């Protein structure tokens, strides 16, 4: 995917090929109980499902951030899924795989990155039509470069939507530095 607000363009090329055992050894260097597998699109990697299960088997709490265009039905049920629903302004909305909603657990999250008021209204419509708040936690996140978080918060409060506002914290902390 190539969303208009992409924050991992550095991952389009290059990278380092690693075996699952090497990834697990790297994880072991950190004193953490939670691992997030994110991208680009992690499910595009051939061994991602095996990695997720392997890390769960080691007792880690594991989350997966996926763009929603690839089938999630085979993801280990122990994994906390954050599934993006792409909005029209992302230019990736046609790639939403709505069948994935059938595999979302109540403990998972559905995320909308919102670029403008039209995106907000579209997201609100999808939220209501598909009764998403009954399926999982719903996150509305303003695209950092395109929408002021206060505006989005005001719209959510005005409309009393059952969503949680989420900012792109990595952009605030690291100013969108590649690879951080």
C-alpha positions as CSV (number, residue, x, y, z in Angstrom):
1,X,0.0,0.0,0.0
2,X,1.0,3.6,-0.5
3,X,-1.2,5.7,1.7
4,X,-1.0,9.4,1.2
5,X,0.1,9.8,4.8
6,X,2.6,6.9,4.8
7,X,5.0,7.0,7.7
8,X,7.1,4.0,6.8
9,X,8.2,5.0,3.2
10,X,11.8,4.1,4.3
11,X,10.6,0.5,4.4
12,X,9.7,0.5,0.6
13,X,13.2,-0.6,-0.3
14,X,16.1,-2.3,1.4
15,X,15.7,-3.8,4.9
16,X,17.5,-6.8,6.4
17,X,16.4,-10.4,5.9
18,X,16.4,-12.3,9.2
19,X,15.4,-15.8,10.3
20,X,12.8,-16.1,13.0
21,X,15.4,-17.3,15.5
22,X,17.5,-14.1,14.8
23,X,14.4,-11.9,15.4
24,X,13.7,-13.7,18.6
25,X,17.3,-13.3,19.7
26,X,17.1,-9.5,19.0
27,X,13.8,-9.3,21.0
28,X,15.6,-11.0,23.9
29,X,18.0,-8.1,24.2
30,X,15.2,-5.9,25.5
31,X,13.5,-6.1,28.9
32,X,9.9,-6.1,27.5
33,X,6.8,-8.3,27.8
34,X,5.0,-6.8,24.8
35,X,6.0,-7.0,21.1
36,X,4.4,-5.1,18.2
37,X,4.8,-6.4,14.7
38,X,4.1,-3.5,12.3
39,X,5.2,-2.5,8.8
40,X,4.7,-1.4,6.1
41,X,2.5,-4.5,6.0
42,X,3.8,-7.3,8.1
43,X,1.5,-9.9,6.7
44,X,3.1,-9.4,3.3
45,X,6.2,-11.1,4.8
46,X,6.0,-14.9,4.1
47,X,7.0,-16.0,7.6
48,X,4.9,-13.4,9.6
49,X,2.3,-15.8,10.8
50,X,5.0,-18.2,12.1
51,X,6.8,-15.4,13.8
52,X,3.6,-14.2,15.6
53,X,2.9,-17.7,16.9
54,X,6.6,-18.3,17.9
55,X,6.7,-15.0,19.9
56,X,3.3,-15.9,21.6
57,X,4.7,-19.3,22.4
58,X,7.5,-17.6,24.3
59,X,5.0,-15.9,26.6
60,X,5.2,-12.4,25.0
61,X,2.1,-10.3,24.6
62,X,1.9,-9.7,20.9
63,X,0.1,-7.1,18.8
64,X,-0.1,-6.9,15.0
65,X,-0.7,-3.7,13.1
66,X,-2.1,-4.5,9.7
67,X,-3.3,-2.4,6.8
68,X,-6.4,-4.6,6.3
69,X,-5.8,-5.6,2.7
70,X,-4.5,-9.1,3.5
71,X,-6.6,-11.9,5.1
72,X,-6.1,-12.1,8.9
73,X,-8.1,-15.4,9.4
74,X,-4.9,-17.4,10.1
75,X,-3.4,-15.0,12.6
76,X,-2.8,-16.7,16.0
77,X,-5.8,-15.9,18.2
78,X,-3.5,-14.9,21.0
79,X,-2.4,-11.9,18.9
80,X,-4.0,-8.5,19.5
81,X,-4.9,-7.2,16.1
82,X,-5.0,-3.5,15.2
83,X,-6.7,-3.5,11.8
84,X,-6.6,-0.3,9.7
85,X,-9.7,0.6,7.8
86,X,-8.4,2.8,5.0
87,X,-10.3,6.1,4.4
88,X,-10.9,7.7,0.9
89,X,-8.1,10.3,1.4
90,X,-5.6,7.6,2.0
91,X,-6.1,6.6,-1.7
92,X,-6.1,2.9,-0.4
93,X,-9.8,2.7,0.5
94,X,-10.6,0.3,-2.4
95,X,-8.1,-2.2,-0.9
96,X,-10.1,-2.6,2.4
97,X,-10.8,-6.3,2.9
98,X,-14.0,-6.0,4.9
99,X,-14.2,-9.8,5.3
100,X,-11.5,-9.3,7.9
101,X,-14.1,-7.9,10.2
102,X,-15.5,-11.4,10.6
103,X,-12.2,-12.4,12.3
104,X,-11.8,-9.4,14.6
105,X,-12.2,-10.3,18.4
106,X,-13.7,-7.9,21.0
107,X,-10.2,-7.6,22.4
108,X,-8.8,-6.2,19.0
109,X,-9.0,-2.7,17.6
110,X,-10.1,-1.1,14.4
111,X,-8.3,2.1,13.4
112,X,-9.1,4.9,11.0
113,X,-6.4,7.4,10.1
114,X,-8.4,10.5,9.2
115,X,-7.1,13.2,6.9
116,X,-9.9,15.7,6.7
117,X,-13.6,16.3,7.5
118,X,-14.8,14.2,4.5
119,X,-12.7,11.3,5.8
120,X,-14.3,11.8,9.3
121,X,-17.8,11.7,7.9
122,X,-17.0,8.6,5.8
123,X,-15.5,6.9,8.9
124,X,-18.5,7.9,11.0
125,X,-20.8,6.3,8.4
126,X,-18.8,3.1,8.3
127,X,-18.6,3.0,12.1
128,X,-22.4,3.2,12.3
129,X,-23.4,1.1,9.3
130,X,-21.2,-1.8,10.3
131,X,-21.8,-1.4,14.0
132,X,-18.0,-1.5,14.6
133,X,-18.1,-0.4,18.2
134,X,-19.9,-3.6,19.0
135,X,-17.1,-5.7,17.4
136,X,-14.0,-4.1,18.9
137,X,-12.4,-0.9,20.2
138,X,-12.5,1.8,17.5
139,X,-9.6,4.3,17.2
140,X,-9.8,7.5,15.3
141,X,-6.4,9.0,14.6
142,X,-5.7,12.3,12.8
143,X,-3.1,12.1,10.0
144,X,-0.4,14.2,11.7
145,X,0.4,16.3,8.7
146,X,-3.1,16.8,7.5
147,X,-5.6,17.2,10.3
148,X,-5.4,19.0,13.7
149,X,-6.1,16.5,16.5
150,X,-8.2,19.1,18.3
151,X,-10.5,19.4,15.3
152,X,-11.0,15.6,15.2
153,X,-11.6,15.5,19.0
154,X,-14.2,18.3,18.7
155,X,-16.1,16.4,15.9
156,X,-16.0,13.1,17.9
157,X,-17.3,14.9,21.0
158,X,-20.0,16.8,19.0
159,X,-21.2,13.6,17.5
160,X,-20.8,11.5,20.7
161,X,-19.0,8.7,18.8
162,X,-18.0,5.6,20.7
163,X,-14.4,5.9,19.6
164,X,-11.0,6.6,21.2
165,X,-8.8,9.4,19.9
166,X,-5.3,8.2,19.1
167,X,-2.5,10.5,18.0
168,X,0.6,9.2,16.0
169,X,2.8,9.3,19.1
170,X,5.9,8.1,17.2
171,X,5.7,11.3,15.1
172,X,5.5,13.4,18.2
173,X,8.4,11.6,20.0
174,X,10.8,11.1,17.1
175,X,9.7,13.6,14.5
176,X,9.0,10.8,12.0
177,X,12.7,9.7,11.9
178,X,13.1,6.7,9.6
179,X,13.4,3.4,11.3
180,X,12.5,4.6,14.8
